[in-house]
Amino acid sequence: MINLLPPKEKEKLSLERNKKLTIILGYIIIIPLVYLALVLFSLKFYILGQMSYQKSVLGSVEAKYETSDFLSYGSIVKKYNEGLIKADTFYKKEVYFSNVIKTILDIQRPDGLFFNDVSINVDEKDNKIKVNISGQSDTRDNLLIFKDNIESNNKIKDVYFPPNSWIKSADINFYVTFEFLYDEK
């Protein structure tokens, strides 16, 4: 087919066609946006209605549970919760003395060396366990072996034997102090 129209008419028809396409594309874009706005607007009103309903339900439930009995039970529960928190704190700070005694008893002692007294103290300020042991040894060599065994234990530090523990060569009454390292929870 041959188009015999003059160029001005062709241009005018092309411009009119582009104008119609622009209008159609505008409608294609605007109509869904209007529908989306209407859906969002109705959703907003639905949510606001549900929110006011839930607030009224919450108000009635709060009024129901603000009775004197319920409030007294609430204060009792709070008191017990505070006690549980204190108990939990206490148990978290607890030192298991059985671990300390097990470590002391696991230290190799030569025959002829005996404990007379074991004292274990917790220094809360420094968070340390201090151990004092008094006992008897039949010879100085056995006491020296025991001293080396204590110092080789990695859970024990600051081992101190007073000088009077080393004066006699036999039938020695000794005294030793040291600190026990423990893992905190």
Summary of the structure (lengths in Angstrom):
residues: 185
radius of gyration: 44.6
end to end distance: 94.1
largest distance: 136.9
contacts: 401
relative contact order: 0.08
helix: 59%
strand: 21%
